[in-house]
Amino acid sequence: MKSGLSVIILTFNESLHISRVVDAVRSVAERVVVVDSFSTDNTVELATAKGAEVFQNPFVNQAQQFQWAIENCDINSEWILRLDADEYIDEELCNNITHFLSTASEDCNGAILNRRHIFLGKWVRFGGRYPLPMLRLFRNGCAHIEQKWMDEHIVLDKGYAQELKGGFFDDNLNSVTWFIDKHNKYATREMLDMMLKRIEPQAESTMTKETGFKIRLKRWLKEDIYQQLPYFVRPVLYFLFRYFIQLGLLDGARGFAYHFMQGFWYRALVDLKCLEAEAALKNCKTMEEQLFMLEQLSGYQLSGRGS
């Protein structure tokens, strides 16, 4: 296996962001691999012009697309970094990644990056939104991605992960209308995960102790605490906790908009879609009928699904 780092970026109509993210990893990456879902803008041309290798594959969900990249893009570098197109890393983090790659012990198979959300040009510092630990850098062959419709994580299979300092930014430049549409789609996918968990036998969570305590704690709070609360009560409680207890109010006017939309409106929308799905599934007698009904509600093909 070769040494070095491959960066995998998934794209669809990311002309606003693709040059920025490729430029950000140029100093640290041996290869930049873009897996595009047949963009209709000039994403592919921009990525190619920046020196990225572009592959195309129909999109099902993030987890399946990333898995497709691992299996079909000849990723033989020792290390892999996953980034979304609207994310980027700064020089400090690039330097720390370079140092990490050259000094990581044999049983250190991953690195956790702390993501910062930028909303309408403002860093959302409070409300539990920073730091957001994510395992995004891992040794090839030592981790897997959860096959979920939403909120999928990279999970270490062995060894341990080290936290790296430096700037890791989620800074989407699209409009508020785009933000609302994106979260509407996210809510549908999150509803699918929740409904599929009820109607199909599910394995235990793939989260392992190697993945990091903070990441596992976040998943436990979501699945074992938040999702056990009543519909529409939980988004109210979550917003109040996030805005007052976690001091989201200190993020100002744009921060209020972000916390309200992402912490209350979005969570309430998930609940509404779950309520709609429950009513639709009530008269389904078989699993096949239930899956067909979820396909009709979501617009997603569930055969060969990632959940």
Buried (B, 14 or more C-beta within 10 A) or exposed (E): EEEBBBBBBBBBBBBBBBBBBBEBBBEBBBBBBBBBBEBEBBBBEBBBEBEBBBBEBEBBBBBBBBBBBBEEBEBEBBBBBBBBBBBBBBEEBBBBBEEBBEEBEEEBBBBBBBBBBBBBEBBBBBBBBEBBBBBBBBBBBBBBBBBBBBBBBBBBBEBBBBEBEBBBBBBBEBEEEEBEEEBEEBBBBBBBBBBBBEBEEEEEBBBBEBBBEBBBEBBEEEBEEBEEBEEEEBBEBBBBBBBEEBBBBEBBEBBBBBBBBBBBBBBBBBBBBBEEBBEBBEEBEEEEEBBEBBBEBBEBEBEEBBB
